[in-house]
Amino acid sequence: MKKIAMLSMMLFVLLGMVWANDTQQPVNNNTLVPLEAPKHLKVATQTRYDYNFDVPNWAFIQEPTALAGFTNYYDYMPGSYCGRALVCQPDTFGGVYFLFHGRPNTTDNRRVYWAYVHPSGAIEYATITTSDTWQGYPGITMHPASGDPIGTWHDILGSSTPEDTNTRLSYDDYALLHIPGFWKTPVAFDQPIPYVDEYIWPYVFIGMAPDYATSGNYRIYQTSQQNPDGVIEHDIIRWIDVPQDDWEYGDLTIMLDKNNWSGPVNISRDWSNPDLGISCRPYPSFAVDPYNAGHVAIFGYAGYTNGLIGGEIVPQGWYVWDCYDGGETWSYDNLHFYETDVGMLNEYVLYAVENIPEFTVDDLPFDSLHVWIGWPGNQHSTHRTTTFDNEGNMHLPELFWICKVDGVAGSASYWPYYEFQYQGEVVYKTDGTWEIRNVPNLPGWDAWSGMSVPWKIDPVSGDTLVYPWRDYPFAIANDVGFHENSQRNAACLTQPWMVQVWNSGTKTLYAENGIPGYDAYMTHPILHVSATNNNGENWSAPIELSDIYSSVYPEFANMITMYPYINATIKDLGDGWGRIDMFFYDDNDYGSSINGMGPATGGEMVYCSFKIDFDGLVLSTDPSQPQPEPCLTLRNFPNPFFSSTKIQFKASVGIKNPKVTIYNTKGQLVKTLDSVTDTHTEGHATWDGTDQNGNTVSNGIYFYKFKTGGREKTQKLILMR
């Protein structure tokens, strides 16, 4: 008989939780039935991640630096839920902006603040406006020429009626004197009619306008949500085109007149029909394609709060909704779905895994367990960003949970003594296929699904080793899992590099259960950073950035690190290293008072930056571990183009006899380009829109092919004069 490993854990419940009226709320709270485990158990702690890259080399560029003289008494999610709250200026200026909401004491209104990190490392900050209203959940983007940041947030006025909830947007006129602090009076976007309970949670993004090839304009997008009853959500988008260079073509003040913006477009209103009992939350994350003008997309999960009753317009599950004209037209022809095939009413279940640990319900055995999105009975992995990698694939971080689901009633059962909650990502690829990945892989492998799992058979003892896992910071308590989880990602524009960042409570879980050697982690979750140099085909064992025993920064021993935010773009520093900028909340006491989990003693806002050796990522030295396939990376910019475009190529195993050719849609060779090798792994070529004889070719779609060392890759480009 198999020996099974386990550790008991105390499950506590917090009562009287008080929520602010503009925090996202969970749905689908179904019945939770504890799973039972065999009597002979053994727990294992994770010290090695198999089938992954090893922990990468890394170093701080700027060590954690708190905002001097400011204690923030709003100790929950200080930035945007699903957008970006930190952005870097162009290299010409070299600074970093981030936005956050905060309270200087326990009685003042929550206000939105800006902070600027000078290239020297000095930080200054202030409120964006003088308005004393309830403001929150700010997002930020950056005008790529002027260095001016553009910020948005929501504002709830005194009466808190639907008419008094609005979203606001402003920018800092950094370009005026090349110093921060010239934030303009914001434009206010009133709630679209018909009014609902709230109009909140705005995000802001910037990218090439659809006519970028001829106008050079950028398009700014503000997305937001109407929240009629705390359950249903509607996605709202509006946009405005602005000049590429504000010194040459004018300034950005056109943004401050709402009449210059498009009218609000309600993207997903028809996904819900209250009269029929159809109640959908789209759980969206928005992204702008940095390579293709006018292409934007929403990556989300369509969840139905009343269950599936028939008549739904879109199926429950992940979706990607592409738009190719800068947010103007959302065609259902461009809406793509990932549907589960487990055959259950409750489609928050992704796939089944074999019940190797032999868990039971009411002493009844069962063969399978289920991988769920987030919390059993409640889809809650909603605080995440999405991004395009440098090959055009979209990545959405998620939080997965292993449990047992009742396939008839759609209710969930789970075993509270073990928490199997871990990071993953969903990838929608350019060829229209989907992949679910663990970030990074767990210790064992499941024969049914081909996915990694948090248990494995010890080859020496024969024991089944079970690894408790909690990739959010707190113990299970009511809806804490919904509110406290967050996962952020970032990608490099020119390399196949990515990171995923989250706050891990696994060692806190060990401490709660009395595992020797982990007592000091009882109130210290750890910021984790996993890295990849092949766009997520393999992920690294995480950098335990804020470990209390850190030899890199020992002061982490005195910090409680929460709510990390990172820049969307990894900066290529050369020599295989990339830079990540981050801010986080250093809580003075463990647990959010906003969510009824700790005292209202406040905390500090902390900035840091660090670099990772992406080219140095290597898989385990175990020869039985699979090695990554050679990776070819290919892109061109701008695309579309009207004068010339630069084609950049990279081969992870090195470049040998590179060749770049242009073909038309008939497959006819147009031109062979001169290739320039910049390093042993990367190079470039430039096409000016002419054929082999120097004649100008007509507008339209062309293909460029890169060949090296017996491997090749082809991409599409558009010439538009």
C-alpha positions in Angstrom: 0.0 0.0 0.0 1.2 3.5 -0.8 2.4 5.7 2.0 0.9 9.2 1.7 2.4 12.3 3.1 0.3 15.2 4.7 0.4 18.0 7.2 -2.5 19.3 9.2 -3.3 23.0 9.1 -5.5 25.1 11.3 -8.2 26.8 9.4 -9.4 30.1 10.9 -12.4 32.2 9.9 -12.4 36.0 10.2 -15.8 37.6 11.0 -17.1 41.0 10.5 -15.1 41.8 7.4 -15.7 45.4 6.2 -15.3 46.1 2.5 -15.0 49.5 0.8 -17.7 50.1 -1.7 -15.3 50.1 -4.6 -13.5 46.9 -4.0 -14.2 44.0 -6.4 -16.5 41.4 -4.9 -16.5 37.6 -5.3 -19.4 35.6 -6.8 -20.5 31.9 -7.0 -20.0 31.0 -3.4 -20.9 27.3 -3.6 -20.9 24.7 -0.9 -17.4 23.7 0.4 -17.1 20.2 1.8 -13.7 19.2 3.4 -11.8 16.4 1.7 -10.5 13.6 3.9 -7.0 12.1 3.6 -5.5 8.7 4.5 -4.1 8.4 8.0 -0.5 7.7 7.1 0.8 11.0 5.8 4.1 12.9 5.2 4.6 16.5 4.2 7.4 17.8 2.0 8.7 21.3 1.5 9.8 22.5 -1.9 13.5 23.1 -2.2 14.0 22.2 -5.8 11.9 22.8 -8.9 12.3 20.1 -11.5 11.8 20.6 -15.3 12.4 24.3 -14.9 15.2 26.8 -15.3 17.2 27.2 -12.2 16.9 30.4 -10.2 18.5 33.1 -12.4 21.3 35.4 -11.5 20.0 38.8 -10.5 21.0 41.9 -8.6 19.3 45.1 -7.4 19.9 48.2 -9.5 18.2 50.4 -6.9 17.7 48.8 -3.5 14.2 49.2 -1.9 13.6 52.8 -1.2 10.5 54.0 0.8 8.8 57.3 0.1 10.2 59.5 2.8 7.7 60.9 5.4 4.6 59.1 4.2 2.6 56.4 6.0 -0.2 55.0 3.9 -3.1 53.9 6.0 -5.0 52.3 3.1 -3.4 48.9 3.3 -4.9 47.2 0.3 -4.1 47.0 -3.4 -2.7 50.5 -3.8 -2.8 50.5 -7.6 -4.8 49.3 -10.5 -6.5 45.9 -10.3 -5.8 44.7 -13.9 -3.8 47.6 -15.4 -0.4 49.1 -14.9 0.5 51.4 -12.0 4.2 51.9 -12.9 5.8 53.1 -16.1 9.3 54.0 -17.2 10.2 57.1 -19.3 12.2 56.8 -22.5 15.9 56.5 -22.1 16.3 60.1 -23.1 14.8 61.1 -19.7 15.5 58.0 -17.6 13.0 58.4 -14.8 10.2 56.2 -13.5 6.6 57.2 -12.6 4.1 55.3 -10.5 0.7 56.1 -9.2 -1.0 54.8 -6.0 -3.9 55.6 -3.7 -3.4 56.3 -0.1 -4.6 57.8 3.2 -2.2 59.9 5.3 -4.3 58.9 8.4 -7.3 56.7 9.2 -9.9 59.4 8.7 -9.0 61.4 5.6 -10.3 60.5 2.1 -8.3 58.1 0.1 -6.5 60.2 -2.6 -4.4 59.3 -5.7 -0.7 60.2 -5.5 2.0 60.3 -8.1 5.7 59.5 -7.4 8.7 60.1 -9.6 12.0 58.3 -9.3 14.8 60.5 -10.7 17.6 58.8 -12.6 19.7 59.6 -9.5 17.4 57.4 -7.4 15.8 60.3 -5.5 12.0 60.1 -5.2 9.4 62.8 -4.9 5.7 62.5 -4.6 2.4 64.4 -4.1 -1.3 64.1 -4.8 -2.3 64.6 -8.4 -5.2 66.9 -7.6 -6.4 69.2 -4.8 -9.9 67.6 -4.8 -10.7 66.1 -1.4 -12.8 63.2 -2.7 -12.7 59.4 -2.5 -10.3 58.4 -5.3 -8.8 55.1 -6.2 -7.3 52.3 -8.2 -5.1 54.4 -10.5 -3.4 53.3 -13.7 -0.7 54.9 -15.8 0.9 54.8 -19.3 3.6 56.8 -20.9 3.7 59.0 -24.0 6.7 57.5 -25.8 8.2 60.8 -27.2 7.6 63.5 -24.6 8.2 61.4 -21.4 4.8 62.7 -20.1 2.9 60.1 -18.0 -0.9 59.8 -18.4 -2.8 58.6 -15.4 -6.4 57.6 -14.7 -8.5 56.8 -11.6 -12.0 56.7 -10.4 -13.6 59.4 -8.2 -16.6 58.8 -5.9 -18.1 62.1 -4.7 -19.8 62.8 -1.4 -23.3 61.6 -2.2 -22.1 58.3 -3.7 -25.1 58.2 -6.0 -24.6 56.6 -9.5 -24.5 60.1 -11.0 -21.6 61.0 -8.7 -19.2 58.1 -9.7 -16.9 59.0 -12.5 -13.5 58.3 -13.9 -10.8 60.9 -14.4 -7.7 61.3 -16.5 -4.7 63.7 -16.5 -1.1 63.9 -17.5 2.1 65.4 -16.1 3.6 68.0 -18.4 7.2 66.7 -17.8 8.2 67.9 -21.3 7.6 71.5 -20.3 10.8 71.9 -18.2 12.0 68.2 -18.0 10.9 68.0 -14.3 7.9 66.3 -12.8 5.0 67.9 -10.9 3.0 69.8 -13.5 -0.1 67.6 -13.5 -3.0 69.1 -15.4 -6.6 69.6 -14.1 -8.1 66.2 -15.0 -10.9 65.6 -17.5 -13.9 63.9 -15.9 -15.8 61.2 -17.7 -19.3 61.0 -16.4 -21.0 57.6 -16.1 -22.5 56.4 -19.4 -26.3 56.3 -19.4 -28.1 54.2 -18.3 -26.7 54.9 -14.8 -25.8 51.9 -12.6 -24.5 51.5 -9.1 -20.9 52.4 -9.9 -18.6 53.5 -12.8 -15.1 52.6 -11.6 -11.8 50.8 -12.1 -10.4 52.6 -15.1 -7.2 51.6 -16.9 -5.1 53.5 -19.5 -3.0 52.3 -22.4 -1.2 53.8 -25.4 -0.2 52.3 -28.7 0.1 53.0 -32.4 -3.1 54.5 -33.9 -4.6 52.6 -36.8 -3.3 55.2 -39.3 0.2 55.3 -37.6 2.0 54.6 -40.8 0.7 57.8 -42.4 0.0 60.1 -39.4 2.6 59.0 -36.8 -0.2 59.4 -34.2 -0.6 57.4 -31.0 -3.9 56.3 -29.6 -4.7 56.5 -25.9 -7.3 54.1 -24.6 -9.2 54.4 -21.3 -11.1 51.3 -20.3 -13.4 51.1 -17.3 -16.3 49.2 -15.9 -19.9 49.8 -14.9 -20.7 47.6 -11.9 -24.5 47.6 -11.7 -25.0 45.4 -8.6 -21.6 44.3 -7.4 -22.0 41.1 -9.6 -22.5 42.0 -13.2 -19.8 44.1 -14.9 -19.8 46.0 -18.3 -16.6 46.9 -20.1 -16.4 50.5 -21.4 -13.8 51.8 -23.8 -13.0 55.3 -25.2 -10.0 56.6 -27.1 -8.3 59.7 -28.5 -5.4 60.1 -31.0 -2.5 62.3 -30.0 0.7 63.4 -31.8 3.8 61.3 -31.7 6.1 64.2 -30.7 4.4 66.9 -28.6 7.2 69.4 -29.3 6.9 69.2 -33.0 3.1 68.7 -33.5 1.6 70.3 -30.4 0.8 69.4 -26.8 -1.4 66.8 -25.1 -3.9 69.2 -23.7 -6.4 67.9 -26.3 -6.9 65.0 -23.9 -8.3 67.3 -21.3 -11.5 68.1 -23.3 -13.8 65.1 -23.2 -15.4 66.3 -26.4 -12.2 65.4 -28.2 -12.6 61.7 -27.1 -14.7 59.1 -28.8 -18.0 58.3 -27.3 -18.0 55.5 -24.8 -18.4 52.0 -26.3 -19.9 49.4 -24.1 -18.2 46.2 -25.2 -19.9 43.5 -23.1 -23.2 44.8 -22.0 -25.2 42.2 -24.0 -23.3 39.4 -22.3 -25.8 39.8 -19.3 -29.5 39.9 -19.4 -30.9 40.4 -15.9 -34.5 39.9 -17.1 -33.5 36.3 -18.1 -31.3 35.8 -15.1 -28.1 35.8 -17.2 -25.4 37.5 -15.1 -21.9 37.6 -16.6 -18.6 39.0 -15.3 -16.1 39.2 -18.1 -13.0 39.5 -15.8 -11.1 41.4 -18.5 -7.5 42.4 -18.9 -6.7 44.8 -21.8 -3.5 45.0 -23.9 -2.3 47.0 -26.8 -0.2 45.2 -29.5 3.2 47.0 -29.6 4.0 45.7 -33.0 0.8 46.0 -35.1 -0.9 49.4 -35.4 -4.5 49.5 -34.3 -4.5 46.0 -32.8 -5.8 45.8 -29.3 -7.2 42.8 -27.4 -9.1 41.8 -24.2 -8.0 38.6 -22.5 -10.4 37.5 -19.8 -12.6 34.9 -18.3 -16.4 35.0 -18.9 -17.9 33.8 -15.6 -21.7 33.5 -15.0 -22.6 34.4 -11.4 -26.0 32.6 -11.5 -24.6 29.6 -13.3 -25.3 28.5 -16.8 -29.0 28.6 -17.4 -29.2 28.6 -21.2 -29.3 31.5 -23.6 -25.8 32.8 -22.9 -24.2 34.7 -25.8 -20.7 33.6 -25.0 -19.6 30.4 -23.3 -18.1 30.3 -19.8 -14.4 30.2 -20.0 -11.3 32.1 -21.2 -11.7 34.3 -24.2 -9.5 36.6 -26.3 -11.3 39.4 -28.2 -9.2 41.0 -30.9 -9.9 44.4 -32.4 -8.0 45.6 -35.4 -9.2 49.2 -35.8 -8.1 50.7 -32.5 -11.1 49.7 -30.3 -13.7 51.0 -32.7 -15.2 47.7 -33.9 -15.7 44.6 -31.7 -16.8 41.8 -34.0 -17.8 38.5 -32.7 -15.9 37.0 -35.6 -12.8 38.0 -33.7 -13.9 36.5 -30.4 -12.0 33.3 -29.5 -12.8 30.9 -26.7 -11.1 28.3 -24.6 -13.8 25.8 -23.5 -13.1 23.0 -21.0 -13.9 19.5 -21.8 -14.2 18.0 -18.3 -17.9 17.5 -18.9 -19.2 19.4 -15.8 -21.8 22.0 -15.2 -19.2 24.1 -13.5 -16.8 25.2 -16.1 -14.4 26.9 -13.7 -12.8 23.4 -13.7 -10.0 23.2 -16.3 -8.9 19.6 -16.3 -8.8 16.5 -14.1 -5.7 14.9 -12.5 -5.3 11.5 -11.0 -6.0 11.3 -7.3 -2.6 9.8 -6.4 -2.8 11.0 -2.7 -6.1 9.0 -2.4 -8.2 11.8 -0.9 -11.8 10.9 0.0 -15.2 12.4 0.8 -17.2 10.7 3.5 -14.7 7.8 3.3 -15.7 7.3 -0.4 -12.7 7.1 -2.7 -12.6 8.7 -6.1 -10.2 8.6 -9.0 -9.8 12.2 -10.0 -9.1 15.7 -8.6 -9.8 18.9 -10.5 -7.7 21.9 -11.4 -9.8 25.0 -10.8 -9.3 28.7 -11.5 -8.6 30.1 -8.1 -10.9 29.5 -5.2 -13.4 26.6 -5.1 -16.9 27.9 -5.7 -15.6 31.3 -6.7 -13.5 32.3 -9.7 -11.2 34.8 -8.1 -7.9 34.9 -10.0 -8.9 38.3 -11.3 -6.2 40.7 -10.3 -3.8 40.2 -13.2 -2.3 41.9 -16.3 -2.0 40.6 -19.8 0.8 41.2 -22.3 2.0 40.4 -25.8 5.3 38.6 -26.0 7.8 39.5 -28.8 6.3 36.9 -31.1 2.8 38.3 -30.8 1.4 35.6 -28.4 -0.8 36.8 -25.5 -0.1 35.7 -21.9 -2.6 35.9 -19.0 -1.3 35.0 -15.5 -3.7 33.0 -13.3 -4.0 31.3 -9.9 -4.9 27.6 -10.0 -6.3 25.5 -7.2 -6.5 21.7 -7.0 -9.7 20.4 -5.4 -12.6 18.0 -6.0 -15.8 19.2 -7.8 -19.2 17.7 -7.7 -19.9 17.2 -11.4 -23.7 17.0 -10.9 -24.5 19.8 -8.6 -21.6 22.0 -9.7 -20.6 22.6 -6.1 -17.0 22.3 -5.0 -15.4 20.1 -2.3 -11.9 20.8 -1.1 -9.5 19.7 1.7 -8.7 22.7 3.9 -5.6 21.0 5.5 -3.8 21.2 2.3 -3.7 24.3 0.1 -2.8 23.5 -3.4 -2.8 27.0 -4.9 -0.2 27.8 -7.4 0.7 30.2 -10.3 0.0 29.5 -13.9 -0.6 31.3 -17.2 -2.9 30.9 -20.1 -1.4 31.6 -23.5 -3.3 32.4 -26.7 -0.9 31.9 -29.6 -0.8 33.7 -33.0 -1.8 30.5 -34.7 -5.1 30.4 -32.7 -4.1 27.6 -30.3 -4.2 27.7 -26.5 -1.8 26.5 -23.9 -2.1 26.2 -20.1 1.2 26.4 -18.2 2.3 26.2 -14.6 4.7 29.0 -13.5 7.0 27.3 -12.8 6.3 23.6 -12.9 5.4 21.8 -9.7 7.4 18.9 -8.2 5.5 16.0 -9.8 3.8 15.0 -13.1 0.3 13.8 -13.7 -0.1 11.0 -16.3 -3.7 11.9 -17.1 -3.2 15.6 -18.0 0.5 15.8 -18.7 0.7 18.7 -16.3 2.7 19.1 -13.2 1.2 18.5 -9.7 2.2 19.2 -6.1 2.9 15.5 -5.2 5.1 12.7 -6.3 6.3 9.3 -5.4 9.6 9.2 -3.5 11.8 6.7 -5.6 13.6 5.5 -2.4 10.9 5.3 0.3 7.9 4.8 -1.9 6.1 7.5 0.0 3.7 9.9 -1.8 5.2 13.3 -0.9 2.6 16.0 -0.8 3.7 19.6 -1.2 1.4 22.3 0.4 1.3 25.4 -1.8 -0.1 28.8 -1.4 0.7 31.5 -4.0 -1.1 34.3 -2.3 -0.1 35.8 1.1 -2.8 34.8 3.6 -4.6 31.8 5.1 -8.0 30.8 3.8 -10.7 33.0 5.4 -14.0 33.9 3.8 -13.3 35.8 0.6 -9.6 36.6 1.3 -8.4 34.5 -1.6 -10.5 36.7 -4.0 -9.2 40.0 -2.6 -5.6 39.3 -1.8 -4.3 37.4 -4.9 -2.5 39.2 -7.7 -0.2 38.2 -10.5 1.6 40.6 -12.9 3.6 39.9 -16.0 6.0 41.8 -18.3 7.7 41.2 -21.6 10.7 42.5 -23.5 9.9 44.1 -26.9 13.0 42.8 -28.6 13.8 39.5 -26.8 11.8 36.4 -25.8 12.1 37.4 -22.2 9.2 37.5 -19.7 8.7 37.6 -15.9 5.7 36.8 -13.8 5.5 38.3 -10.3 3.3 37.3 -7.3 3.2 37.3 -3.5 3.8 33.8 -2.2 2.5 32.6 1.2 3.9 29.1 1.0 6.4 29.5 3.7 3.8 31.4 5.7 1.7 28.2 5.3 4.6 26.1 6.6 4.9 28.4 9.6 1.2 28.2 10.4 1.5 24.4 10.4 4.6 24.2 12.7 7.1 22.9 10.2 10.4 23.3 11.9 12.6 26.1 10.6 9.8 28.3 9.3 8.5 30.1 12.4 10.0 33.4 11.3 7.8 33.4 8.1 4.5 33.4 10.1 3.8 37.0 9.0 6.2 37.3 6.1 4.9 36.4 2.6 7.6 36.6 -0.1 7.6 38.5 -3.4 8.4 35.9 -6.1 9.7 36.5 -9.6 9.8 33.8 -12.2 11.7 34.4 -15.5 11.8 32.9 -19.0 14.0 33.4 -22.0 11.8 31.5 -24.5 8.4 33.2 -24.0 7.2 30.9 -21.3 8.0 27.5 -22.8 10.1 27.0 -19.7 10.0 29.1 -16.5 12.5 29.5 -13.8 12.3 28.6 -10.2 11.3 31.9 -8.6 13.6 34.5 -7.3 12.5 34.9 -3.7 13.0 38.6 -3.9 11.9 39.6 -0.4 13.0 36.6 1.6 13.6 37.6 5.2 16.9 35.8 5.1 18.0 37.6 2.0 21.7 38.0 1.7 21.2 40.6 -1.1 19.1 42.9 1.1 18.9 41.9 4.8 16.4 44.7 5.6 13.7 42.4 4.2 13.7 40.8 7.6 11.9 43.9 8.9 9.4 44.2 6.1 6.0 42.7 5.2 6.0 43.0 1.5 2.6 43.1 -0.2 0.9 44.1 -3.6 3.8 44.2 -6.1 3.4 46.3 -9.3 5.9 46.1 -12.2 6.5 47.9 -15.5 4.9 46.3 -18.5 8.2 46.3 -20.5 11.5 44.6 -19.6 14.3 46.8 -20.6 17.1 45.1 -22.5 20.4 46.2 -20.8 22.6 44.3 -23.2 24.7 41.2 -22.6 21.6 39.2 -21.9 20.4 41.2 -18.9 17.0 42.8 -18.5 15.7 45.4 -16.1 12.5 45.3 -14.1 11.1 48.2 -12.1 8.7 47.6 -9.2 6.9 49.2 -6.3 5.2 47.4 -3.4 3.5 48.1 -0.1 5.5 47.4 3.1 2.8 46.7 5.7 3.5 47.7 9.3 1.3 44.7 10.5 0.4 41.5 8.8 -3.0 41.6 7.3 -5.1 44.2 5.5 -7.3 46.3 7.8 -9.5 47.1 4.8 -10.3 43.4 4.5 -10.8 42.9 8.2 -7.5 41.0 8.7 -5.2 43.2 10.7 -4.8 46.5 12.5 -5.0 49.9 10.7 -1.4 50.8 11.4 -0.5 51.7 7.8 2.6 51.0 5.8 5.1 52.5 3.4 5.2 52.7 -0.4 8.5 51.2 -1.6 10.2 51.4 -5.0 13.1 49.2 -6.3 14.6 48.0 -9.6 16.6 44.9 -10.3 18.2 43.1 -13.3 18.0 39.5 -14.3 20.4 37.5 -16.4 18.0 36.1 -19.0 20.6 34.6 -21.3 22.1 32.8 -18.3 18.9 30.8 -17.6 19.7 27.1 -17.7 17.6 24.0 -17.0 18.4 21.5 -14.3 21.7 19.7 -14.6 19.9 16.4 -14.3 20.5 14.8 -17.7 17.0 13.3 -17.6 15.4 16.8 -17.7 14.2 17.9 -21.2 16.1 20.7 -22.8 14.4 23.6 -24.6 14.3 23.6 -28.4 16.4 26.2 -30.2 14.3 29.4 -30.4 14.1 31.8 -33.3 12.7 35.2 -32.7 11.6 37.6 -35.5 9.8 40.9 -35.6 9.8 44.2 -37.5 9.1 47.7 -36.5 7.2 49.7 -37.4 4.4 47.5 -38.8 2.6 48.8 -40.9 5.4 51.0 -42.3 5.5 53.7 -45.0 9.2 54.4 -45.6 11.3 51.6 -44.1 11.1 48.9 -41.5 13.8 47.3 -39.3 13.6 43.5 -39.1 15.2 42.2 -36.0 16.1 38.5 -35.6 17.5 36.3 -32.8 18.6 32.7 -32.5 18.9 31.3 -29.0 21.6 28.9 -30.1 23.5 31.4 -32.1 23.4 32.8 -35.7 25.1 31.1 -38.6 24.9 32.4 -42.2 21.7 34.5 -41.6 19.5 35.2 -44.6 16.4 37.5 -44.7 14.2 37.5 -47.8 10.9 39.3 -48.7 8.1 37.6 -50.5 4.7 38.8 -51.9 1.4 37.0 -51.2 1.9 34.9 -54.3 5.1 33.4 -52.8 7.3 35.3 -55.3 10.7 36.5 -54.1 10.8 40.3 -53.9 14.2 41.0 -52.4 17.0 39.5 -50.5 18.1 41.9 -47.8 21.6 42.6 -46.4 21.7 41.0 -42.9 23.8 42.6 -40.1 24.9 40.4 -37.2 24.9 42.5 -34.1 26.0 39.8 -31.6 26.5 36.0 -31.8 22.7 35.5 -31.2 21.0 38.5 -32.8 21.1 40.8 -35.8 18.9 42.9 -38.1 18.0 43.9 -41.7 16.2 46.9 -43.1 13.7 46.9 -46.0 12.9 50.2 -47.7 9.9 48.9 -49.8 11.9 48.2 -53.0 12.5 45.1 -55.0 15.8 43.5 -56.0 16.2 46.1 -58.8 15.5 49.1 -56.6 11.9 49.6 -57.9 9.3 50.8 -55.4 6.7 48.0 -54.8 3.0 48.5 -54.3 1.2 48.8 -50.9 0.0 45.6 -49.4 0.9 42.5 -47.3 4.3 40.9 -47.7 6.2 38.2 -45.8 9.7 38.2 -44.6 11.7 35.0 -43.9 14.7 34.5 -41.6 16.9 31.5 -42.1 19.9 30.4 -40.0 21.6 27.1 -39.2 19.0 25.0 -41.0 16.0 26.6 -39.2 13.7 29.3 -40.6 10.8 31.5 -39.5 8.4 33.7 -41.4 6.3 36.7 -40.4 3.9 39.1 -42.1 4.4 42.8 -42.6 2.3 45.6 -44.2 3.5 48.3 -46.5 1.2 51.4 -46.4 2.4 54.6 -48.1 
